[in-house]
Every structure is written in structure tokens, then in C-alpha cells.
Amino acid sequence: MKKTALLLKKPNWTKKTRKKNYSLKTGDIEIVINGRLQELNITLPELHDNAMPYALGVVSGRNVILSGQTPRVNGEQKYTGTLGTPSINVEEAQDAARICVINLLGALKELVGDLDQVERIVKINGYVASTNDFTEHSKVINAASVLLNDIFREGKKHARVAIGLASLPGGAPVEIEMIAELKA
């Protein structure tokens, strides 16, 4: 039996020198962040910081430092638990990490108005509630990194930390904070 391999072509990246905007060209259509979110069927939540004693994030020069987000959907924790116990498994925690990223992007949009103003994601810090013997923190936070790479394209990968902690706010299994850079 003959084996065939599926070969994926690298995307056709272009650089627009006037705007310093890296984007993917498909035919005559240029895909930017908002369009990419639509392609991935991602709807960002509207987040507001008026009830919290801290800000969703802070804009400092071209950097946006975002406060940590947990996997809240419509104001409720979608997932709770500690990795390494029967309360949650790695796949559920990976989904929780993706929800954290979507919430972070919602906060980022609230702060800057338009995600197409974002040059890149600089760094994420991922925290995983886990037992002492749990060792797959990176596997959980990889889900967040993969989603960000899908949205912002792999040509602009971010730095990252994945840390295990005994517990997180509201019993969340994952919390992620993020730093983004705005276009000049």
C-alpha cells in the first residue's frame, strides 16, 4: 500500500513597509487580526473593569500589560479544579487556557479599541493549579500559545512561562496574564 503525505505549504507572508504590518495574503485579500478571529470563529467577550479594584490592563508606551484572566464565560468559571486530581483533566485545562486567551484578547480590545493596532504578543505567563506531582504544566499552557500563534501567526511567536501553583482565584485551574506590543 502506497503511503502519501499531506504537505502543507507555508503561508505567503508579505510585509507592508509603510505600516510595518505583517499579514497573510490569500489572493487579493489581506487577513488582519479581526478577520483572523472571524475565520477561527472566535467571538471576544466584552470585559469591563469597573467592579474590580485593579485595571484590566495598563497601556505604557507601546506596551499593554494585561491583568490575569481565568476561564470565565458570562461571568462564571467554566472550569474549576486542580490538575493532578480527578477534578479536572489536561484536555479540560487546555480548553480553560484557550478561554483565558480569549478573555485576554477581549480585555486588550477594551483597552486599545482595535486588535489590528497590536503588533505582536510579547509574553504570556501561565499559571496552573496543580498537585506537587503534576508535571504537565507546559502541555496545558501550550494550548494558549498555539491559539495565539494561530491568531497572530507563528512568525511572531511570544515568550512564555508555565508555572504550577497550589490554587488560583475562584478555584480556576488556569490563569494567564499577557504583555502585548502596539504598532508604532
LOVEXDO-381348 format. One line per 5 residues: number of its first residue (from 1); for each residue x, y, z of C-alpha. Coordinates in steps of 0.5 Angstrom, whole numbers, plus 500, padded with zeros to 3 digits. Each point is the difference from the previous one (the first is absolute). Example, Ala and Ser with C-alpha at 12.3 -4.5 7.8 and 13.67 -1.06 7.14 Angstrom:
BEGIN
1) 525:491:516; 502:507:498
***
This chain:
BEGIN
1) 500:500:500; 503:507:498; 500:505:505; 499:507:499; 502:506:504
6) 496:506:501; 504:506:498; 498:507:503; 503:506:496; 503:506:504
11) 495:506:500; 502:505:495; 502:506:505; 501:507:498; 503:506:503
16) 497:507:499; 505:504:501; 496:507:502; 496:497:505; 505:494:503
21) 495:496:499; 501:492:499; 494:497:498; 498:494:496; 498:501:492
26) 495:495:497; 498:502:493; 499:508:501; 497:499:507; 504:502:506
31) 499:497:506; 501:504:507; 498:498:507; 493:502:500; 499:496:493
36) 504:494:503; 496:500:506; 494:499:496; 503:495:496; 501:496:506
41) 493:501:503; 502:504:506; 496:505:503; 503:504:505; 497:502:507
46) 498:507:502; 504:501:506; 500:506:505; 504:501:506; 495:505:504
51) 499:495:505; 507:498:501; 505:503:505; 505:500:494; 500:501:493
56) 499:495:494; 507:502:498; 504:506:499; 503:504:494; 507:502:501
61) 503:503:494; 499:495:494; 499:494:505; 494:498:503; 501:496:507
66) 493:496:501; 498:497:507; 499:493:500; 494:496:497; 496:494:503
71) 496:495:495; 494:505:502; 494:499:495; 494:505:501; 503:502:507
76) 500:492:502; 506:496:501; 499:495:494; 505:495:504; 503:499:507
81) 505:495:503; 507:498:501; 504:497:495; 502:493:502; 494:499:504
86) 493:497:497; 497:506:500; 503:502:493; 504:497:495; 505:503:495
91) 496:501:494; 495:504:504; 505:504:503; 503:501:493; 493:503:498
96) 500:504:506; 506:503:498; 497:502:493; 495:503:503; 505:504:504
101) 503:503:494; 493:502:497; 499:504:506; 506:503:500; 499:502:493
106) 493:503:502; 504:504:505; 505:502:495; 495:502:495; 496:504:506
111) 507:504:501; 502:501:493; 494:500:497; 502:496:494; 504:494:500
116) 503:502:493; 504:505:504; 504:494:503; 507:499:497; 501:494:504
121) 499:496:506; 507:500:504; 499:496:506; 495:496:504; 500:497:507
126) 496:494:501; 498:497:507; 498:493:501; 496:498:507; 503:493:501
131) 503:495:505; 507:499:501; 501:494:496; 497:503:494; 505:502:494
136) 496:501:494; 499:508:501; 503:501:493; 495:496:497; 495:504:503
141) 502:507:498; 503:497:493; 492:501:498; 500:507:502; 507:501:496
146) 497:496:494; 494:504:500; 504:507:500; 504:497:494; 494:498:496
151) 497:507:501; 507:505:500; 503:495:495; 507:496:502; 504:505:497
156) 499:504:506; 501:495:506; 500:502:507; 504:499:506; 497:496:506
161) 500:497:507; 496:494:502; 499:499:508; 497:496:505; 496:502:506
166) 496:497:506; 494:504:498; 497:506:496; 495:505:501; 493:497:500
171) 502:493:499; 503:501:493; 504:495:497; 504:505:496; 501:508:500
176) 504:503:494; 503:507:500; 503:504:494; 504:505:497; 499:503:493
181) 503:505:496; 496:505:496; 502:502:493; 504:507:499
***
